Amino acid sequence: MQQFDFSENGLKKRQKFLWIMVLVSGPCIFLLIKLTYDFKTSILVTACAITTIMALTLLTVQMRMMKKSMRAMRVLVEDVRIVKHHNGGEQSIAWEDVVGVDVTENPQGDCVHIKVRSKENKSIHLRDFERMCEIAELIRQNVSDHVTVETKRRKTNYESPIYFFLGGAMALVAVAFGRTRGAHFNDIYEFVLFAGIALYLLTYRPMTKYNAGWKRYEILFCLFMILNVIYRLMQMLKIE
């Protein structure tokens, strides 16, 4: 039997994801409401600030609970079954009942998610545990030969913070198009084009693949394009 605990890096990654989500959501909500309704800016800023502060306070409490819950999680790879322990109990699947395994890798080839499926339509999801690649290899060794272990590698890391900014920009473009009723179609088409180019560069990283030293400049360039879209939207709609 081998035991794998929840990764501290995985815990930090989830915390970072939640912090960024809350901090980015505040400005995006403000801009979406401002684009949609004619609220006074001072009142809207106050309301969004209070909402963001409350969300951050709740998130702080939630993170303390999450730390305790995540650190209690562990995976046991036994001779006859795989077991996932958590605060609410445990999940287990016998190796003889496994009908399929799905392994997901990030663009660097590291295992980031494992799904073990059983005959009874039950499944165990494993993410952010220590030595995920070793867990995947042990699963391959223990399942029957007729069980399909499918491995998929992502082309990009969708957990990157810049995707929050890109999603917010696309939402603002959609709202602006509806509010102006197509009066600024050419401008909005240009905004969509810029956002699309940024998404393409973030997804396929052609500059980084050509020269790894250009990664930082490629990300900064994409961020500049997204911020430019947001700024020009504000100028077009003359938000005060």
Secondary structure as GFF3:
##gff-version 3
##sequence-region A 1 240
A	DSSP	beta_strand	2	5	.	.	.	ID=ss1
A	DSSP	alpha_helix	8	36	.	.	.	ID=ss2
A	DSSP	alpha_helix	41	71	.	.	.	ID=ss3
A	DSSP	beta_strand	74	77	.	.	.	ID=ss4
A	DSSP	beta_strand	81	86	.	.	.	ID=ss5
A	DSSP	beta_strand	89	94	.	.	.	ID=ss6
A	DSSP	three_ten_helix	95	97	.	.	.	ID=ss7
A	DSSP	beta_strand	98	105	.	.	.	ID=ss8
A	DSSP	beta_strand	111	118	.	.	.	ID=ss9
A	DSSP	beta_strand	123	127	.	.	.	ID=ss10
A	DSSP	alpha_helix	132	142	.	.	.	ID=ss11
A	DSSP	beta_strand	148	153	.	.	.	ID=ss12
A	DSSP	alpha_helix	162	180	.	.	.	ID=ss13
A	DSSP	alpha_helix	185	204	.	.	.	ID=ss14
A	DSSP	alpha_helix	206	210	.	.	.	ID=ss15
A	DSSP	three_ten_helix	212	214	.	.	.	ID=ss16
A	DSSP	alpha_helix	215	237	.	.	.	ID=ss17
###
